[in-house]
C-alpha cells in the first residue's frame, strides 16, 4: 500500500496516540479498552477529517484550485476542518450548511463549529433539511466559475476515494502501533456517518491482511443503507490503492444507537460523553463519537463484546460541537457539585 503516489499535504499531527482507557475498562468490568486519539490530529481542534483533507486538499492544490466548496450539517466537523485547511493554504472556502436537526437558538446555530467556521473566514450559506446538497454545491461552483474562480468541490464528510485514503493510511498506522506493543486487537469500533472513515479503514485493513474485525456505529442512515454506502466506497478505495476487492462481510454497521435522528443526542449519548469525560478526561461529541461510544458501552454491558477482548475505539473528534449542545447537559446537578 504505497500512498505516496497520491498528492498529499502533511499537516496532520501524526501518528495520533493509541492509549489505554483503564478506568473505563474497570467501570465496565472489561474488556481491555484502548482509544485511537484522532481527536488530536491538529487543524482547528482536530478530528478525523484532517486525515481525509490531507489528500483532498493535496489534490485541490495539484489541480490549481483557488476556492474550495463543501457541505455538511449546521454543526459540521468536516466544514470546520475544511475551513481551517483553506485558511492555512490561503484558499477561499464556501460551505453549504443543512439544517438536519431543526434545533433552534444561538447555541446550536451560532456557537461551536459555526463560530469556528466564521473565525477561519469561511463563507456560509444555509439550506433547509432534505435539500439536494450536491446541487447546492454545484450552484455555488457555477457562480464562482462565472466570476473567474477555480473551485474544487469536496463531498460531505470528505467521503470519496481520495478522502478515504486518509483512513487506509490510518489502518496501517494503527496496526503498526499495535504490533510495536504486542497488542493483539480483537475489534475496532468507531462512529460511522458519511462512510469515508469506515470505508478507508476497511480497505486499508484488507490491503495489509490485518484480520481485525471493524464495527461502525451508525449515526444517521439505516443499517442496510449505511453498509451499502460503506461497501461501495471501500471497493472504490481498494481499487484506487491497488488492493484486492473488499469482501462484503468486512463491512458491518450497527445503527441501533441513532435515536431520534442525526445530530440529536439521546440518554445513551449523554451518558457516554459523561463517562469518557469523568473517567478518562476525554471529550466526545454529541453527533458522532458520543453515539459511537454509547454503542460500545451498551454492547459491552450486554455481553455482545466479550469481557476478555481487546478493543480499540477510534475517536473521530468533534468536541467543538459540544458548545452547540449546552442545553442537552442542563440536567446535571452542577450546583451541588460546586458546593
N, C-alpha and C positions, 0 to 999 in steps of 0.2 A: 504494500500500500504506500505508494510514493506520491504524497500530496504536494511536494514542492513543484510539481508540474503545473500547478494552478496559481493564478495571481492571488497574492495574499498580503495583507498589511499586518505586521506583527506588533499589535498594540495591546493585546490582552496580557494580563498578569498570569502567566502560565509557567509551570503546571499549578493548578489550584490544589490546595491541601486535601488530603484524604485523612480524616480524623475519626477517632473512636467517639461514640456517644455512650459512655459508660453509665451515666446517671439515668438516661432514658432507658437504656437496656435493663438496668436494675428495677426501675419503676414498672416495667412491663413484664418482669420475670424472664427476660430473654426475648428474642435471640441476641446474638452479638451484633450490635448495630454500628455502622460507620456512616459518615457523611462525606460526600464529594462536594467541596465548597465552591461550586460555580457561582455563588453569590459574591465571590472575591475576584472576579475577572477584570475588575477595573472599569473605566469608562462610565462615569455617572452612576455610582453606587454598584456597578457590576450586574451580573446576571448571565443567563445562558445565551442571550442574543449576541453578546460580544464575540463568542466563538464563530457564530454564523457570519456576523458582519465583517470579520477579518477577510473572509473570502468574497462576500458580496461587494464590499467597498473596494476590495482589490480589483475585482472585475470592473466596477464602475470607473475606477481610476484608469485602468488599462484601455477602456473604451472612450476615454476623454470626456466623461460626463462633468458638467458643472453644477448640476442640480440633482437631488435625489427625491423621489416621491415614494411614499409608503402609506400604510393604513393600519388601523387597529381600533380596539375599543377605547373608550374615553381614558381609562387608566392603563393604557398600553405600556408595558415594559419595553416592548420592541421599539415603539415610536421614540420613547425617551432615549434609548441607547443609540438609535439611528441618528437622532438629533445631535447627540454628543459626538459621534463619529464625524458628522458633517461639520460641526464646529471645529473639531481638531484638524480637519483637512481643508477647511476654507470653502466648503460647498454649501449651496443653498439647500434647505430641507423643507419640503412641503408634505404635510401629513393630513390625511383624512381620518377623522375620529368618528366612530359609530357609537351611538347610544344603545348599547346592548342590554343595559340593566334597568333603565328608567329611574335610577336613583337621583333624587333632586338635591339641590342645595350646593353651596360653595365648597364644602369639604370635598365632595366627590368630583365636582366639575371644574374646580379651580386649584385644588391643592394636590399634593402627592406628585405623581408623574406629570400631570398637566403643568404644574408650576415649573418643573424642571424642563419640560419641552420649551416653555417660553424663555427660561433662562438661557438655554442653548441656542436661542434665536430661530427656532422653527416657526414656520407659518402654518397655522392650523385652520382647517375647515371642519364643520360639524354636519353630520347627516343622521337621520333617524335610524333606529334599529330595523334590520331587514333590507337595508339598501344594497344595491349591487356595487360592492366596493371596488371590484376591478374596473367597472365602467366609470366610477367616480375618479379613479386614478388616471384612467385614460383621458378623461375630460380635462383634468389638470395638465397632463402631459401635452395635449394638443394645444392648449392655451400657451404653455411655456415655449413650445416649439415655434409657434407663430411669432413669439417675441424674440426669437433668435437663440433660445436656450438649448442645451443638450441634456435632456433629462434621462435618468436611469430609474426604472421602476423596480422596487423591491416588494414582493408579496407580503401579506400579513404574516407576522412572526418570522420573516426571513426564511420561510419554509419552501424551498425549492432545492433541486440537486446541488446548486452552488452553495447555498447556505448550509445544507446538511453535511457538507464536507467538514464543517467545524466539529460536528459530533462524531463523525467517523474518526477524526483525529482524537477526540476525547476518549473514545473507546480504547485506542492504542495507549493513550496516556494513563488511563485508569488501570488497565491490565498490567502495564509496566510497574506502576506503584504497588499494586497487589503482589506482583512477583518479587519485588525488591524486599518486601517484608514477610514473604512466605505466607501470604493471606489468601486462603482458598475461598473465594467469593462464591456463595451459592445462589445469590439472587441480587439483581439490581432493580431498584424501584425509583420511579420519578413521575412527576405530573406531565401529562401529555395533552396538548391542545391543537395547535396548527400542524402538528405531525413531524416537523423538521428535526426536533431533538431525538425523538424516538426512532425515526427512520434512519438518521445518521448513526446512532448507536447500534442499531440492528445491523446495518450494512458494515460498519466497522468491526463489530464483534464477529460477524460471519467471515469477513475478509481475513481475519487473523486466527480463525478457528478457536476462539476463546472458550466456547462451550459453556457460557454463563447465561442462564435464563434472564430475560428482561421483562419487567411488568410496568406498563404505563397506566397510571391512574388518570382517567379521563376527566376533563373539566368542562366539557361542552357537549360534544356530539354523542349520540347513542353508540353502543359498543360496535355494532356491525359497521356503521359509517366510519367510526374512528379507526378501526382496524383496516378497513378498506383504504382509507386515506394514507395511513402509515405504510401499509404494504406497497401501494403504488409508488410512493416516494422512496421507500427503501430499495425497491427494484431499480428505479431510475438512478439512485445514488450509487448502488453497487455497479451498475453498468458504467457510470461515469468514472469510478475509480479502478475499473478493470477487475472487479471481484466476481465470483460466481453468483448466479441468481440466488436470491434470498428465499429459503424455504418458508412457505406460508405459516407453518407452525411457530416460527420465531416471533411472529407479531401477535402480542397478547395485550389487550386493554381491558381494564375493569372500570366501568362507568357508573358504579353504584354510589359514588360519592359526589356526583354533580349537584344534588339537591334541587333547589327550585330553578336553577339555571346558571348560566355562565356569569361569573363575577358576583354572585350572591352567596356570601358565606353562610353556612349553617352551624349548628351546635358543634358538630364534629370538627369543622374547620377551626372554629374559635378555640376549642379545647386543644387541638394540635398546636396551634400558634402559641398558646399559653404554656403548654408543656415544653416545647422547644426553647421558649424564652426563659422559663423559670428553672429548667433542669440543665440546659446546655448553654444558655446565653446566646442563642442563635435566633435571629429574626426571620420568620417566614412571611409570606404574603397571603392575602385572603382569596386570591383568584387562582393561583397555580400551586405553589409549593405547600400552602396550607391545606388544600384539598388532597394533594398527593400524600402528605404526612398523615392526614386523617385516615386515608385508605390504609396506609402502612400500619398505623396503630390498631385499627379495627381488625385487620387481617391477622395480626399477631394475637390479639385478645381472643379471637375466635378459633385460633389454632390452625388457620389456613397456612400461615407461615410458622414453621416449627420453631420451638424454643432453642434448639441446638444449631440453627442455621446461622450463617454469617451473611449479613445483608448490607448492601451499600445503598443509601438514599442519595440520589443526585439532587442537590439544592439548586434550583433554577433561578434563584434570586427574586427580586421584586419587592423588597422591603419598603421601598419608597411609596408603594401603593397603600401601605398601612395608614398613611396620613390622610388618605381619601375615605377611610372607613372608621373614623374615630367613634362614631355612634354605635358601631357594631360591638364595641367593647364597653359600652356605657353601663352595663350591669355589674361591672367589677366593683367591689366594695373598697375603693381606694382610700376613702376617709378613715375606715377602721385600721387599715394597714399603716397609714401615716401617723395615726395616734399611737 
